């Protein structure tokens, strides 16, 4: 029974891989990809809270006047 000649397998596999790599690179380089989204500038409106309209004074117990 004759043996299988495997001496050319290395160069065949390597050349196939290089060819596939080049083909995939060419295929990918011709594709156009959508541009990434740009952030939208939003104007935030500040809501007025009832406690922001009035001036309130907060007394700490230590700063209260002596009786």
Backbone bond lengths (Angstrom), bond angles and torsions (degrees), N, CA, C in turn:
res aa  C-N    CA-C-N  psi(-1)  N-CA   C-N-CA  omega(-1)  CA-C   N-CA-C  phi
1 X - - - 1.450 - - 1.539 108.38 -
2 X 1.322 116.93 123.62 1.473 119.24 -177.08 1.531 111.79 -73.79
3 X 1.304 113.96 149.16 1.473 118.66 178.91 1.521 110.29 -84.93
4 X 1.332 114.78 153.01 1.454 120.61 179.75 1.523 108.86 -80.08
5 X 1.312 116.13 130.26 1.464 120.68 -179.02 1.533 108.70 -81.77
6 X 1.322 117.01 110.47 1.470 121.48 -177.40 1.527 112.22 -106.08
7 X 1.288 118.54 13.65 1.459 120.78 -176.05 1.528 112.01 -69.05
8 X 1.311 119.08 -26.83 1.466 120.78 -178.00 1.523 112.61 -95.88
9 X 1.319 117.52 -0.56 1.457 119.49 -177.33 1.523 112.66 -64.58
10 X 1.307 116.94 -40.63 1.463 120.45 -177.26 1.521 110.88 -60.07
11 X 1.304 116.72 -51.66 1.463 119.56 -178.25 1.525 111.18 -66.47
12 X 1.314 118.17 -32.27 1.465 121.44 178.52 1.524 110.88 -67.48
13 X 1.315 116.02 -45.02 1.470 120.23 -179.04 1.526 110.49 -67.26
14 X 1.320 117.04 -43.84 1.459 120.61 -179.42 1.529 111.06 -64.21
15 X 1.299 116.92 -44.60 1.467 119.44 -179.87 1.539 110.89 -66.46
16 X 1.315 117.49 -35.18 1.463 120.28 176.82 1.524 110.93 -65.24
17 X 1.325 116.66 -42.42 1.455 120.26 179.29 1.526 111.55 -64.83
18 X 1.310 116.74 -41.77 1.468 120.20 178.37 1.525 110.53 -64.01
19 X 1.319 116.61 -42.42 1.460 120.48 179.04 1.524 111.17 -63.34
20 X 1.328 116.65 -44.12 1.465 119.59 177.81 1.527 111.73 -63.50
21 X 1.306 116.36 -39.69 1.457 119.97 178.37 1.521 110.78 -61.38
22 X 1.321 116.85 -46.16 1.470 120.94 -179.77 1.529 110.41 -64.08
23 X 1.305 117.08 -42.49 1.463 119.87 179.79 1.526 111.73 -63.42
24 X 1.311 116.99 -43.69 1.462 119.53 178.30 1.523 112.14 -65.83
25 X 1.334 116.44 -37.21 1.456 119.06 177.47 1.525 110.83 -63.85
26 X 1.303 116.73 -41.87 1.462 120.13 178.49 1.525 111.19 -65.83
27 X 1.307 115.94 -39.94 1.466 119.36 179.99 1.524 111.02 -65.57
28 X 1.308 116.34 -43.36 1.462 120.33 -178.97 1.528 111.13 -69.66
29 X 1.321 117.48 -36.92 1.468 119.62 -176.71 1.520 112.78 -69.62
30 X 1.332 118.14 -21.59 1.459 119.80 179.77 1.521 112.51 -88.19
31 X 1.327 117.70 -8.60 1.459 119.82 179.76 1.517 110.47 -77.78
32 X 1.305 115.54 147.65 1.461 120.28 174.48 1.523 108.04 -108.61
33 X 1.305 115.22 132.03 1.446 121.39 -178.48 1.521 109.28 -106.12
34 X 1.318 117.56 147.50 1.468 119.02 178.62 1.527 110.62 -67.41
35 X 1.303 115.39 151.15 1.460 119.41 179.72 1.520 109.70 -71.69
36 X 1.310 117.29 148.66 1.463 118.73 179.35 1.529 110.04 -68.45
37 X 1.302 116.98 149.83 1.470 119.00 -178.36 1.520 111.59 -67.86
38 X 1.308 115.22 142.83 1.461 119.83 177.68 1.521 108.74 -94.67
39 X 1.310 117.26 145.81 1.466 118.61 -178.64 1.528 110.66 -68.79
40 X 1.288 115.92 139.31 1.451 121.78 -179.90 1.521 108.57 -91.34
41 X 1.312 115.73 130.73 1.458 120.42 -178.93 1.527 108.20 -84.44
42 X 1.302 115.47 119.24 1.453 121.25 -179.35 1.519 109.48 -108.67
43 X 1.311 115.47 137.97 1.457 120.06 175.10 1.532 107.32 -89.56
44 X 1.293 115.31 114.06 1.459 118.66 -179.34 1.523 109.02 -85.59
45 X 1.296 115.22 134.74 1.456 120.44 178.17 1.514 108.59 -100.08
46 X 1.310 113.71 129.86 1.455 118.04 -179.67 1.520 108.86 -84.77
47 X 1.310 115.20 125.96 1.464 118.66 179.53 1.517 109.10 -85.39
48 X 1.306 114.44 143.04 1.465 119.28 179.43 1.526 109.18 -92.38
49 X 1.299 114.64 124.00 1.450 120.43 177.31 1.523 108.71 -94.08
50 X 1.314 118.17 151.16 1.477 119.70 -178.83 1.526 112.74 -58.92
51 X 1.333 116.27 -34.23 1.464 117.16 -177.76 1.529 111.92 -78.13
52 X 1.310 118.05 -12.27 1.460 119.21 175.33 1.523 111.58 -82.87
53 X 1.320 117.27 -21.25 1.451 120.33 -179.65 1.524 111.84 -78.76
54 X 1.298 117.67 -29.67 1.458 121.98 -177.25 1.524 110.35 -101.04
55 X 1.321 114.07 148.98 1.450 118.90 173.85 1.515 107.87 -91.15
56 X 1.287 115.56 123.87 1.461 118.92 178.51 1.518 108.90 -122.14
57 X 1.280 114.16 145.79 1.458 119.19 178.72 1.524 107.50 -114.62
58 X 1.298 115.53 129.34 1.456 120.41 -179.80 1.521 107.47 -107.25
59 X 1.314 114.92 122.41 1.449 120.42 179.12 1.518 109.57 -95.45
60 X 1.300 115.56 132.46 1.451 117.60 171.14 1.523 107.67 -88.83
61 X 1.297 118.36 151.40 1.478 119.32 -176.22 1.521 113.16 -60.22
62 X 1.318 118.46 -29.20 1.443 120.18 -177.52 1.520 112.68 -77.54
63 X 1.319 117.48 -22.94 1.453 119.12 -177.65 1.539 113.23 -96.94
64 X 1.315 117.64 4.71 1.459 119.83 178.99 1.525 109.48 -71.69
65 X 1.315 116.94 150.13 1.478 118.57 -178.21 1.534 112.08 -65.14
66 X 1.311 113.73 149.23 1.477 119.40 -179.62 1.523 109.67 -73.59
67 X 1.292 116.07 141.17 1.465 120.00 178.42 1.498 111.18 -105.36
